[in-house]
Amino acid sequence: MRISYVSNALGLILTDIGLFSFVPLVVALFYHEWGALLPFFAGGILPLAVGDILKRLNKNSSDEDALNDIKRSEALVVASLSWILFGFIASIPFLFYGFSFVDSLFEGVSGITTTGATILTNFDIPKSLLFWRSFTQWLGGMGIIVLFVAILPQFAVAGRQMFFAESPGPTEDKFTPRIKNTASALWIVYAGLTLLCAICLWICGMNPFDAVCNSLSTLSAGGFSPNPDSIGGYGSNAVVWIIFVFMLIAGINFVTQYKVLIKRDLSIVLKSEEVKFYIKLLFCISAGLAICLFLENNYSALDAIRASLYQVLALATSTGSSSENYHLWCLDAKIILFLAMFLSSCSGSAGGGVKISRWLLIFKYIKNEMYKILHPNAVLSIKMDNIVIQNDVIRQTIFFVFCYIVIYFVTAFMITLIEEDLVIGTTSAIASLGDIGPAFGGVIGPMGNYSSLKGLTKFILIFNMLVGRLEIIPFLVLIQKETWNIKK
């Protein structure tokens, strides 16, 4: 690894993060929160200073040469370290308000990874800090696309391979000839949908500040809300349905969103195998949950449908916001919701988790292997959207899912031992690894928080959040000994 090349790339990314960190200052000035100026100024100036120092370490070539010449392993290291450093930067403002280091880091990483798990027990904090929580989620939701698709492709081959690791499809679904144009188009779609969501919430009676914060968290599949009772705290069915629609959109591939908006053809969504599979699974699971709520929790038919659709989608897309306190639901309903936490959203979307495309490839692979038991000489291929998937993609997908499951069971076991609580261990592990947020039980359930958990547990959850957002592969590169062979 050439340290000067890595430091140059990190320096450029930290500079951008530093500039974004000044945005909450506008909110602080608007609401006359003078005490918030120092925390956010410090949160912005520190990454700018560090970024400038890192860029100065690259004395032998220009920024463009360093980016174009960076190797795949170096690009993966840059991706991993960028997210880790972003987590530390996001935690800085919380340190000024009396939060411990581990709690500040937990809240910061939960924000940038769009997890939505919180340590806040009291929401009577400056509006600028509440805005910062939602804004970090918004940056993180598109940030993974910008980092892996817009920034890393400037590194030539490494960037394309990183996108391939994030989305296991057979091709890079680029829709403009220049990667710069691609990034701009993604940001326009993302920002436009966020603005539209905020306007809809405002029209339905939500105050402008809450409308902005909730829209930032919804389109990023994050789930942070300035209301301590999440979306259910607004007591409005209209708000629930608006958030539901935009959560559904957030779980769909950004490229597909763009094509639908540009061509004004909704049928494009239905032509994607992944999207069709995603929608079918959501509605099937929601139907099962609605039946449970109707029969066992005495919900009316309409309330059961609304609650089940919202909560299944919120957990499946890793948004994690709540319209109901599902801690009070029957055991059957909780089991269905727990299974929904493993579902995830489409590849190339703001959502976390395994991704629907990977599950679809696994199911098709199993189907082929079962067919070969009866027909050993059969030569079968796996296709998605009529494109043959290469064997190396299938192997990578199986490897990814295997690693995901192993990390889940190991961290769930560790947390269960530390907290001496099986529910906390099994549900918090998937809630963090899948970047979902709230889990189950009265402590870390939909109306609870993670503040009472032990410090070691919080560090394990922070690890899960980062690994889940990095999609495992860059993390595995970090722990390889060969990666850290320093070269000039």
Helices and strands as residue ranges (DSSP letters): H 3-20, H 24-30, G 34-36, H 37-56, H 63-68, H 72-95, H 101-112, H 127-145, I 146-151, G 152-155, H 157-166, H 179-203, H 208-219, G 230-234, H 237-250, H 254-263, H 267-270, H 273-296, H 301-316, G 326-328, H 331-340, H 356-374, E 383-384, E 387-388, H 391-419, H 422-433, H 441-444, H 455-470, H 473-478, G 481-484
